[in-house]
């Protein structure tokens, strides 16, 4: 990620990656499955707490990512490879059985809403491995206050979108067809698996293990 020049291409690239990395789509089905036994007010409260947890964690990761990489002696390439592996698992689960893992986890009975808002909903579903990787790598690559402000501004923008969606999830869920949710989950899972592969390629290229051409 080249922060030396802030242009439209950079802004759009960051925005798209953040929409994948902490946007509402990946967390939507798990959220509906995990909170379907709750009343509307509690469901909205879980949504708000989930979003706030994800945004605060994202800001902390961006602020401390460069330090963590130096402390642990890891590179952005290593972070990208690790993130791609975890993200591929999440994406493959979306394709192989939408909501299946969530339903299995619920077999033991309802969980504490405060706990599920943090894990697994805030992390790793809302703030997923792509978002975590992007924030840590960006933390080590920003070169100015303006570039840091750009990343933080986009994090807050995506967080505002998440808040708008999940704070009104009870109204939105009434307009969502279960069939369309499952279909979109599978299609999106395939696309996200491709994103995981691309993230893996980026990481391996950064580590010098493979050589690629283009961007």
N, C-alpha and C positions, 0 to 999 in steps of 0.2 A: 504494500500500500504506500503510494508516494504522496506525502503530505506537503512536499515543497511548493506545489502549485495547487491552490484551491480553485477548482473550476466546476462547471455543471456536471461533467462526467464523474468527478470524484464524489460530489454530493449525491448523485443518483446511485452510484455504486454502493456507498455507505448506507444509504436509505434502504436499498433493496436487501442488502445483507442483514441490516438490523430488523427489517420486517420478517425475514426468515428466522433470524436469531432470537428475537424477542417479541414477534408479532403474535396476534391472537390465534392464528389458524391451528398450529400444532397443539396448543393447549385446549382448544375448544371441545373436542370430543371427550378427552379425559376429564375435563371440568364438568361437563354435563353428566357423565357417568358417576363421578365421585360425589356430586351434590344433588342427584336426582331425588334423594330421600329428604332433603331439607326444604323448609318453607321458603317463600320468595325473599323475605327480608334477610334471612340467614345466608341464602345463596348469594345475594348481592354483597353482603358483608365479607363472605369468603372471597368473592371476586375482587373487591377493593383491597383486601389484605394481600392477596396473591400479587396483584399488580404493584402495590407499594413495595413489597418484599423484593420483587424482581428488579424494579427500578433502582432501589437503594443498593442492592447487590451489584447491579451493573455499574453504577457510579463508583462504588468502592473498588471494583475490579479494574476499572479504567484508571483510577487514581493510583493504584498500587501495583498494577500489572508489571510495569518495568522493574520495580523493586523485587517482586516475586521471582521473575525470570533470572535476575542477577543473583539473588539469594540461593536459588536452587540450581544455578548454573545450567539453565535450559534456554533454548532458542525459540524464536517464533515458529520455526519449522517444526520443532518437536511438539509444540503446543497444537499446531494445526493438524499434525498426524494423529495425536491423541484425541483431539476433538472430533476428527472425521470418523474414527472408529466408533465412539459412543453415539455420534449422530447417525451413523449408518444403522446401528442396532435399533434406534428409535424409529427411523424411517422404514426399515424392514418390518418392524412390528405393526406399523400403520398399514402396510400392504397385506401382510399375512393374516391379520385378524384385528380389524378396527375395534378398539374398546375391549378386546378379549382380556388383556392383562389387567386392566382396571377392574373388570367384572370379577376376575378370579381373586383379586386382592380383597374384594368386598365380601367374599364368601364368609369371612369370620365375623361379619356384622358391621354396622356403621362406625366410622372413624370420627375422631374429634375434628370438627371443622377448622379449628385454629391450627391444628397440626397439618392437615392436608393442604391448607392454603399455602404453607411454606414448602412442604415436601409431600408429594412430588409435583404439585401444581406450579408453584412459583419457579422451582428448580427441580428437575431439568426440563419441564414442559414449556413454560412460558419463556424463561431465560434458558435457552437450550445450548448445547455445545457449540453451535455456530456463533451465537451471540457471545458466549464466554471467550471463545478463541479470538473473535474479532476485537473484543475490548482489550484483551491482554496484549495481543500483537500491536494494536493501535497505540496502546499506552507506551510501548517502547519505540514507536516510530514517529510520533507527533514531533514537530520541529518548532512550533510556535504556539503562542496563546490562542491565536486565531484558529489553528487546526484543532487544538484541544477543545476550544469552545464549539467548533463545528460538531465534533463527535458527541459532546455532552448535550448540545442542542437537539441533535437527531435522536439521542436516547430518550430525552424528555418528550419529544414529539411522538415517537412510537409508544412511549408509556402512556401518553394522553389518549392515543387511539385505543390501547388496551383497556384503559380505565373506562372509556366511553362504551366499549363493547361489554365488558364484564360487570360493570355497575348497572347495566340494563339487561343482563342476560335473561332474566325471567320473561321480559317482553319479547326479546329476540328469539328465544327458544320456541315460543308458540308459533312462530312463522317458519321454523326449520323442519323440513321433512326428514324423518329418520333415514329414508332410502337415499336421499340426496347427500346427507351427511356421510353415510358409509361410502358412497361412490366417490365423493370429493376426497375422503380420507385416503382411499386407495390410490387415486390419481396423484394426489399431492405427495403421497408416500413414495411413489415411483420417481417423481421429480426431485424430491429431497434426497433420495438415494444417489441420484446423479450429482447433486450438490455435495454430498459427502465424498463421493469419488473425486470431484474436482478439488475439494479441500485437501484430500489426501495427496493428490498430485502436486498441489501448491506446496504442501509441507515437505514432500520428498525432494522437490526441486530446490526449495530453500536450503535443505540439508546437503545438497549436492549429490544425492543418491541417484537421481535421474536428471536428465536434461530435457527441457521442453522448449518448444518454439511458440511464439505468440504470447497472448495474455490469457 
